[in-house]
Amino acid sequence: MNFESELVNRVIELAVEIQQIPAPTFEEGERAEFVRAQFAQAGLSDVEMDAMGNVYGRWPGGDASPLVVSAHLDTVFPRETDLLVKREAKRIYGPGIGDNSMGVAALLGLAWNLRESGASPRGDIWLAANTCEEGLGDLRGMKAVVDRFGANVTGYLVLEGAALGHVYHRGVGVHRYKISAKVAGGHAWSDYGQPSAIHELAALTSKIAALVLPKSPRTTLNVGKIVGGTSVNTIAGDASIELDMRSESPASLAELVKSVDALTEAANRPEVRVEAKVIGARPAGEISSNHPFVKLAVECTRAQGMDVSLVGGSTDANVPLSRGIPAAVMGVTRGDGAHTLNEFVETDFVERGMSALAEFVEKAF
């Protein structure tokens, strides 16, 4: 199946239009309202927004269990980020253009294609533009989507704008902590020798970073943020770090969390209070590479002359996979620089990506 060139260009231009609407996690409202209007204009039925800010639209089909196709609305960039777009002959640069403006635009591309082809699928096709995929959103939007449709589905297809050539069928588990230290603090000169919350957390961070992690199953940790203190000449009374831990194995992740808990507890003394608070937990799950859903995603991508890698990652697909429901992630085009100001997508591959997605949706039932 080849996606029409006119529709491909519309998808690309819509992706830019979506990218220009700020949508930090927890602040997706303006972008969600834009997408809701687009869903209505595309002729979808039952267009609505739920309490989480997820936007839904239905292409009616037969009695078979529905297919749910989703793409997350939010980005990692703060609202004040300069969203300037730069175009080259075969690339478009802009923060969030691939992750995930292109994915959201692809939902509309599928809707346009269904309308123009007059498709009558064996089951309903629900399109969902969901919130809270990034950062501390903790997949809240997708959890609401899966709570709504449950296991009575053909499966969940998750769209990531710049992941073409990769099919995700394993959801990597994630556990996130905010670890805080509190001490009395004081003056850097007159109270020298008293504990510093920053010094305490720096020492703890070094011990956490020194933990030996298994390479297989792949397990990682990262302190991505540290804050605290008052001034350069003040012994910091409080400070905190944010720690991200991931593993392909729930057992390995649990062991890592246990090790961090032990180090955190050992850091406590009468004059130092250290505690860890869970700020994120993404469940793990997977389906076999031989599952029909995965095999179809691979087949449709290869039909467009693309090599395919079967991979795992932390995406919205974690939610259905953790509940034993078939789910896979496919990409719309190629790109790079996700989560940076130099993010870009390659426009030449959008036709292949949309063609693969359209074929998947046609054959999924």
N, C-alpha and C positions, 0 to 999 in steps of 0.2 A: 504494500500500500504506500502511495506517495501523497503526502499532504500538499494541498494546492499552494502554489507560490504566493498568491494574494493573501491567503490566510496566514502563511508564515510571516509575511511582512507586517500584518496586523498584530500578530503575537509579539514581534520584536518591538514595535512602537508602543504597544500597550505595556510591555515590561518597563520601558523607560518612563511612561506616564505613572505607573505604580511606584517605581523607584523614587520618583520626585515627591511622594507623600511620606513624611516621616512616620515611622512605625516602631519605635522602641518597644521592647517587651513590656507589657502592661499598659501601653499607650497606642494600641493599634486601631482605636476607634475611627479616626478619619479615613484610614485606608480601608477598613472594613465597610464603612458606609459607601465608599466608592465602588468596592467590589459588589456590594449588594445591588447597587444600581446597574452595574454591568451584567450581573446575573439576570436581572429582570429584563433588560434590553435584549439579552440573548435568547429570550423565550423560554427560560427554565420555569418549571412549576414549583409551587410551594417554597418560594424564596423567602427566607427568614433569617433572623439573627437570634442566637440563644443568649443566656445570661452570661456566658463566658466571652461573648463577642464573636463567636464563630458564625460564619455566614454559610448558609446551605441553599442549594438549588437542586431540583430533581429533573432528570430527563426520563419520562415515563417509558416503561417497558412491560414485559409480560409478568408471569407469576413466579419466575425463578427468584432466588434470593438476590438482593441488590448487590451491586458493586459500589464501593465507596472510594472515591478518588479525592485525595486531599493535598493541600499545599499550605505551608505556614506563612502567615502574614507578617510576622515580626522580624526585626533586624536587631543586630547587636549594637547599632550606632545610636548615641544620644540624640535627642531631638535637635540640638543646635549644630549637628554635623553638617558641613557643606556638602550637599548632594549633587554638586556639579557633575555633569556627564560629558565625557570626551569621546568622540567618535573617530575611529580609524577605518580604513577600508574594510577590514574583516573583524573588527573588535569594537565593543562598546565598553568603556570604563565608567565606573560609578559605584560608590558604596552601596552594597545591597543589591546590585543589579542581578547577580547570579543567585545569591542567597538572601531572599528567595523570590525577588520580583519576577524573574523569568518563570519560576515554578507556578506562581499565582496566575500569571498571564496565560500559561499553558492550560489551566483549567478552563479559561474562556475560549482558548483555541479549540479544545475538545468540544465545548458546547456549540461553537459555530459550525464545526465539522459535522456534528450530529444533526444539527438543523438543516444544513445544506444537503446532506445525504438522505435526509428523511428516515434516519435509522429507526428500526423497531427492535431493540434488543430483547433478549429473552427475559430480562429482569430490569428493574429500575437502575439507573445510574445516578448516584448522588454525588454531587460535587461539594466539597467542603473546604472553605478557606479558614484555617484555624489560627488561634492565637497561642502565645506563650510557649513556643518551641525552644527559643533561645535562652541561654543563661539560667537565671533563677526562675524562669517561667515554669520549669519542672514539668513540661509537657501537659500542663493543666488543660489547655485547649483540646488536645487530642484525647485526653482522658474523658472529657465531656462528649466528644464525638463517639468514642467507642462505647461509653455508657449509653448513649442514645440508640445506637444500632445493634450493639452486642455481638453475639456470635452468629446471629441469623443473617449472615452475609455470604456472598461468594468470596469476598476477601477485601482487603484494604490495599489500595495502590497509593503510595506516597510519592509526591513529585518534589525533586530537588533540582533547582535550575541549572546547576553546572556539573551534574554528576553523570552525564551521558557516557556510556561505556562501563559503568559500574552498576551492578544489581546487588542491593543490600538485602540479605535474608537473615542476618544475625543482628540482634539488638544488644549492644554492649551495655552492661550494667554500670550505673554511675551512682556514687555516694558522695555528697558534698557537706563539708563542715565549715562553720564559722567558729574558730577557736579564739577565745578572748582571754586576756590576762588583765588582772586588776591588782594594783599595789597602792601603797600610801602616796608615792611620788615625793616630790620635794625640789629643792634648789640644787642645781648641778654642782655647785661648789660647797656650800655649807652642809648639804645632806649627802655628799658623796659617800658611796658605800651602801646606800640604801638600794633595794631592788628597783630595777626599771622594767616596766611592762614590755617595752620594746626589746630590751636585752633578753628577757626571759623567753619571749616568743622567737627571737632570732636563734637562741640556743635550741629551742624545741624544733624549729623549722629545720635546722641542720641535722638533728637526729632523725626527723621524718624523712628528709631527703636521702639519708644514708641507708634506709631500709633496702634490703635486697629483694627485688621483685622478680617473679618468674617471667621468662621470655615467652614461654608457652605453658598455659594460655596467657596471651599478652595481657599484662597488667601495668597500669601507669598511675603516677600521682603528679600533681602540680599545685604549687602555691601560686595562685594567680593574682592575689591582692593582699597588701598589708597596709594598715592604717593605724594611726595612734599618735600620742604625744601632743604637747602644747606649744613648745618653742625649743630652740636649740639649746637653751640654758636651763631647761626644766627636766628633771627626772620624770619620765613618762609614767603617769598614773594608770593609764589604760591603753590597750592596743589590741588589734585583732588581725587574724589572717583568714583568708578563704582558701580552702583546700578542696581540690577536685581529685577523686579516686575513681579509677575505671578498671574493668576487667571483662574479658570474654567469658570468664567463669564465675558464676555466683559464689562458689565456694572460695575461690581465690580472692574475690572482692571482700567477702566476709572476713577472711583471715587478715587482709590488709587493714580493714577497719578495726579489727581487734587489736592489732599491733599499734595503731595510732591511738586508740583508746588507752592502752597501757602507758604509752609515752606521755600522753596528756595528764593522766592521773598522777604519774610519777613527778610531773613538773610542779605539783602543788606542795606548798610549804605553809607554815602558819602565817607568814607575811606575804605570800603570793597565792592568789586564787586563779586557777586556770580551768576553763570549762569549754566543752565542745557542744555546739548546737547544730542539729541537722538543718541544712538550708536547701537540700535537694536530694532526691532519690529517684533515679530512673531505672525501672525494672528491666532485667535482661530477658531474652527469649530468642528462639530461632525456629525456623522450619528447615527441613532437609533441602539440599541443593537439588534433589530429585523430585521435590514437590511440584505438581503441575503448574502452580502459580509462578514458581521460580523458573521452571523450564520455559514457560511461555514468555516471560520477560526476557530471557536470554535469546530465545528464538526470534522475537520481534526486533531486538537490537541488532543481532547478527544479520538479519534480513536487510538491514540498512548498510551493510558492509563494515560494521563496527566490531572490533574485538571487545570481548566482555570479560570483566573480572567479577567474581563472586566475593563479596566483602561483608564485613560487619562494621557497625558504627552506632553512634547514639543519635537516633532520629525519632520522628513521630511514630515510626513503625515499631519501636520498642513496646508501645502500649498494647496493640493487638497481639504481637508476638508473645508477650509475657502472659497473655491469657489463652494461649493455645489457638489463636485465630490466624489464618493465613494472611500474610502481609509481605509486601516487597516494596523496595524503593527503586525508582527509575529516574534518569535525568533527562533534561530537555536539550541541553547543549553542552559543549565543553567550555571551560573557563578556569580561572585561577585567582589567587589573591583574596579568597573569602575571608571576611572579618578584618580586612584592611582597607585603607582608603584607595589602594591601587587595584581593587577588585575589577575583573573584566569577564566578559563572555565573548565567545567566538560566534559570530552571526552565521557563518557558512554551515554550521552543524545543526541549526535550529530545525531545518526541514527534515533532516534525518531523525532527530529526536521526536518531533511531533508525529512523524509517520510511524515510528515505533510505538508511541503511546496510543495513537488512534487504532493501530492493529491490535494492540493488547486489549483495549476496551472492547473492540469488536469480537474478539475470540475468548474473552475471559469466562463467559457463561458456559 
